[in-house]
Amino acid sequence: MPPAMSLALPALSRLAAVLLAAAAVPALAQTPSRTTATYEDWTVRCETPAGSQQKTCEVFQAQQPQGQPGPVSQVAIGRAAKTAPLKLVVQLPVNVWLAAAPRLVLDDKQPPVTLGFRRCLPGGCFADADLPDDVLRRLRARAEPIRLEYKDAIQRDVGIAISLKGFSQALEALAKQ
């Protein structure tokens, strides 16, 4: 993300941009330091912005159905700062129905995690929610995929499976960062 844009966005947008940067940006005079490590279907991504000493890390997964040219969504979990609580951030296509909040459905017995839309940019719409410890424990304990549900622009229900293969290992690696 270019520095001028980063300064103009509030903290939430910076978090979303760092947590869900989907496309490479043109090289700047000072390029950020970026590392990744993959744990089955999840990736730990860390970035230190150019000129900064603060590293920001996340675990993320992009959902890309077969036959699609690119991801339709991304799910990320990370912190804006080392002492900040974990935040769940999703990036969805721009053709979403904003009046209907996206939901992360862990199973049909528990209430879903409801996310709030924060903003839409040309690359997608961003929604987030705090990630309480009990939800994190349930995610770590599950082997089956969970679902990200939202409505598209013409109010059709969309459900995307999110694999949890490697999720616990990725979170353990994130905790060590």
N, C-alpha and C positions, 0 to 999 in steps of 0.2 A: 504494500500500500504506500503510495507516495506520501512523504512527510507532511505536506500541506493539508492533504485530506485527513490524515490521522489527527492533526491538531484541531481540525474543525469538527470532528465527531465527538459526541459525548462518550463517557467511559464504556457504556454498554455497547455502543457501536464498535469501539476499538476492540473490546473483547470478542464480539461476534466476528469482526474482520480477522482477528488473529486466530480465533478458534476455527473458523470456517473458510479460510483463504483457499479458494478452489483453483484459481488460475495464477500462473506466474506473472509477475509484474516486470516491466522493463528494468534492466539493470541500472542502478543508480551509481553515483560516484562511490558511495560506500554501500555495499550490499549486506543485508542482514545475514547472520549466521543461522543456519537451519539444519536440524538433524531429525531423522526419523528412524523408528524401529517398528517392525511388524510382528504382531502376535496373532497368528491365524487371520481372522477377519477384521481385526482392529489394529490401528496404527497409533503409536505415540509420536507426536510431532512437537518439537521444541524450536523456538525461534528467539533469537536475541536481536532486536532491532539495531540497525546501524547507529553507532554513537551511544548505545545504551549498555549498561551492565546487567540489566534485569532480563532474565530468561523467562519466557512464558511457554508453558507446555499444556498439552491436551491429549486426550485419547479421542480418536474419531473413526468413523466408518462412512464411506460413501455408498449409496444404494444405486446400482445401475442395472436395470432389467435387461435381459438379453435382447439384442436388436436395437437398443437405444444408443445413440452416438455419445452420450455423456451421462453423468450421474443425474438422477432426478431429485435426490435429496442427500443431505449429509447430516449426521448426528455427531455432536462433539460434547465432551465433558471436560471441563477445566476450571481454572481459577484465574481471575483477573490479576491477582497478586497472591503471594505465598500464603498470606494469612486470611485471604478471602474464602468464603464458602464455595463448595463445588457448584457449578452452574451447568445445566443442560441447555445446549443451544442447537437448534435445527435450522437448516437452510432448505427452503422449499422453492419450487419454481415460482415465477412471478404471476402465473395464472391461478392464484389461489383465491378462495372466497374469504376475505378478511374478517367478515362478521362471525365466522365459525372458528373457534380456537382449535389448533392442532392438539392431538392427544397422543401420549405414549401409553399403549395398552400392554401391561405386563401379563395379565391373564384376565379371564372373564369373571373371576371371583373378587378381585380387588378394584377399587376405583382407579381410573387412569391418572397419569400425571398430565395435567392440563397446562399447556404453554400459552404465553401471551405474545402476539405479534408485536414487534418493536419497530420494524421499518422494512421497507422494500427498496432495493437498489436494482440497477439493471441486471445484475447477476443472480438475483433471487430475493426472496422474502425471509426474514429472520424472526424466529420466535424463541423464547427462552423460559426457563423455570429454575427455581432453586432445586437442588437435588438433596432431599433429606436423607439422613443415614439409613432409615428403615427401607426406603426405596432402593438405595444403593446395595443394601444387604440382600434384598429380594432379587435384584439384577445379578449379583454375584452367584446366588444359589441356583439360578435357572440354567437349564441346558437348552431348552427349546427357544426358538426365535420369539421376539416380541414384535409388536406392530406399531408403526407410526401411522396415525389416521388423520386425514384432513379432508376438506372439501375443495374441489377445483372451482374455477371461475363460474362455471354453470351449475354449481352446487351438487355435483356428483361426488359420492363418497369415494375416497382413494385410500387404500391401505397398502403399506409397504412393509415387508418383512425385514426385520433387523436381526442379524445373526448375533449370538452371544459367544461364539467360538473365539477364545482368546481374550475375552473381556476382562476376566479376573486378573490374568497375567499382565495385560496392558495397564490396568489400574494399579497393580503393584509396582510396575515400572514407573508410572506417573508419580506415585508417592515418594519414590526415591529421587526425583528431580528437584 
